[in-house]
């Protein structure tokens, strides 16, 4: 089953990292992702552009389009991993392996969500991916 591991952290703090620190964080995460890739369990890894590049469309009778993310949180969604594992427990173990790898002991979180295909205009619009 596919799971997304969503990476939340303080965008300003992460953007302030020097390249050497960013490279070090990525290298430490590779201790986890290289193992997943070797087992064919690693999908795309995406790093989102800054929240200043975000646009929000709010639900409503007349949807409103707003520049920015406008999430009610001090942390922002910065990127995600797509992994193909057998269970939520395995996805949690993988996220635990990546947590605390920034070297500063700071804040941040990984949110894990199962993924499903969404194919509009078909009989099976939403299909679990396994």
N, C-alpha and C positions, 0 to 999 in steps of 0.2 A: 504494500500500500504506500502511496505517496504522502509525505508530510512536508509541510513548509515549516522551517525554523526561522521565525521573524526576529530580526536583531534590533533591539531598542537600546538607545544610549543617548547621552547629551551631545547633540550635534555640534555645538560650539566647541566643546572639549575635544571631541574626536577630530574636528577640522583643524584644531590648533596643534595636533600632534605633528612633530617633525617627521619627514619621510622615513627616517631611520626607525622611529617608533612604530609607524604604520607598517613598515616592512617586517618589523619584529613580531607584531601582533599577527599579521598574516602568516608568517612562518610558524608561529606556535599553533595557529588553527590548523595548519597543514598536517600537524601530527594526528589530527582527527580526520580531516577530509581526504588525505592521501589513502588512508585505510579504507574509507568508504568507496573511493574511486577504484581501488584495486579489486573490490568485491562487486563493482558495477552498481553500487547503491547511491551514487552521487549524481544528482541532476544539476541544473543550472545554479550558479551562485551569482546573485545580483547585488550590486551596490547602488542604492538609489541616489539620485542627484539631491542637492540640498533642498530643504523644505521651501526655500525661497523660489524654487522652480516648480513647486507644487500648485495644483489647482484643485479646489474642492467643489464638488457639486452636491449641495444639500438637498435631501428629499423634501418634498412639499407639494402642495397643489400646483405651484409654479416653481420648479426647481431653480435654485439660486446658485450661480457660479461665482466663486470667491477665489481670489489669488491667495495661495498659501494653504497649509494643511489644516490650521485651526483645530487641531486636536487638543483636548483638555488634559494635557499632561506635560510634564517638564522633560520628558524623553520623547525622542522622535524615532519613527521607523526608518532605519538606515539601510537595510538590505535584507536579503533572505537566502536561505539555502533550500533546495529541493532535494529530498532524500527518498530513497525507495527501501523501506524496511518492513519487517513482518508485523510490528506492533507499535502501539503508542509507547509502551515501556522501553522499547529499543530506541525510539526517537528521543525520549527523555534522557536515556543514558548518553546518547550522542551529544545532546545539548549540555548536559552536565560536564561532559568532557571539554566542551568549548568555553564554558562559563569561567570567569576569573582569569582568562588568558590575556587580558590587556596589560597586565604587569603593574597596574596602578591600584588594584584593589578597589576601584571606583564602582560607580553604579552601572546599571544596564540590565537588560533582561532578554531572554529568548522566549518567544511565544510560539507554541507548536500548534499547528492546525492541520488536520487531515485535508487533503485536496481531492477534488472531484472534477471531472471534465464538465464543462458547460458548453453545450453545442446548441445554440438557439435554432429554432425552426426545425427541430427533429422530434420524433416521437419520444426518444429517451433524452430529454434536455440535459438532465444531470445524471452522470454516471460515476460511480465510485471507480477509482483507478486502482487496480491491483496487479 
